[in-house]
């Protein structure tokens, strides 16, 4: 990509100014979170559409992949299980209680602030007897998600969370986290996985041959979801249910997909992380070449 000139554009703010930019061949939308960056995504949609700019990860496609949007748009795909998810902006505990009592959503359920990642601020509500536990949240009209909880524990008593990436129409396995806790994130690898050879091997097997782990149906159903998002680059977190359905936690562009400290002790991941970076560079290069060729064709 060294032969291309790069320009960075920041969109948003309380008083945005009109952007005058020289002609560009294509854009790569880095705005990835539809919860905390909705306004920026809306500006980005307007900018790339008004200027007819070919765009990787078009902001309109990012904008619809909220957690409740994932449920609304993709829960009918056979072989996938996406838990029912509601977006709410409550001002009282009673509003949450009413949704449960009316059957809009079932217990147990997870409540989490919109725009938070890494398991921050999540609470599992198992009974309305514990509704006052939700007083930990600021119910002042800000956004939250209610997500029906399903116990996705494997037969050995451990929970498993897989991550795969979607880069330019291809699936790449990213990692597997195994622990006794249901709320799984990178730090959980330090509990059992770091010193358990069988778990390390299980992750390695997933990285080497995710098609065998997921099966033909699993791969096909996941590809159907990814293709349906229209995104060029995103990720999915999921587990596998006893009936071989894929239990989807989230699928969006707002995932960590680069090397970080959590992988420092996971040398078996290194070659796959490098592969992901190479796939990203190839995607950018091919998209750029196509966009430049189209620009040259129009100019003649």
Steps between C-alpha positions, in 0.01 A plus 500: 500500500803732506429622148168655607447830674300462821273763651334467840162661557332532841121537495269614778512767766235737629550755221632313196634698205453413138792301364660600174736229389689445176388211282554160659485153351356314799436518875550251781249566776666450839192612698387168640267540800139591413416565865761762591566635149153521344535868416840450339368208296210710376743773390713235332201360310416846372861572403577182305157484334489866393849466354441150354813366671555122492526402866630202692268430795238744384374692806135419425581130539689561824210707634247218483716249690401598851441208736123523454550556126689172479202322656244675278681445171656155541315292762312309228814335357468125548773347712574822688370597843498875566352587840210742506632849563317823578634854495352708782541847648332459841442756773406248770532140612129460440547537125733201496266302723205576272686365196559170681148472643342579162702227329700737281816332624563196719712438808781441556630800313814706473484876527794698365565866415499565126844577362689313771729211408716245678217398731499838676195573714310182414258347748311169478146537635359157583190596699279805542560455871844647425372793293647752746846376405447708185521817709872481418406638157417863425148478364483855374409438137837374382504185289525141625460157351290219645622164370341165576758279669555141391730270695745402227723288724665199335460144634830528691366795703707764319379789289654557158504817292634489148591801286524503124572782257345582166753661269407567137257209474709241686478354851807500725507337847624746762503336844320279751450587867411228754411559864255419780343847477224582250621858447807420290764745383871497421610517865319170569778321314716551808274283719506148353623522144852625559612183680260243355656331200174343384334843480797650316482210254125549461555862403777398263272242337240773445759728342641225278167362381198704600299333222525168683410656835198687362392247239369573153166627626661727758738651246220551249266665753774729629587599145133576436496741794827668406391538138171647617675774696653634179817586693844444356665463839348397834499228763270263684505356854307178551481162669382158386182349641450126565274477191783650287331835458725805511407719798587855395597757764580785263606572143628846410797710395578614856722210604865484594669310220864603546783373717474607864644420842243228560675298230853549639511150647321339204775438247281244321288796383781699340491354150122544484516862615755565225271329251215731600716808452607378157138438403406854606784651295403291199137612532600866511738465209252320277220743583731795435615362167142443387391847612795669328431307179135613508608861560740484204227350280258782584762767442552373146 
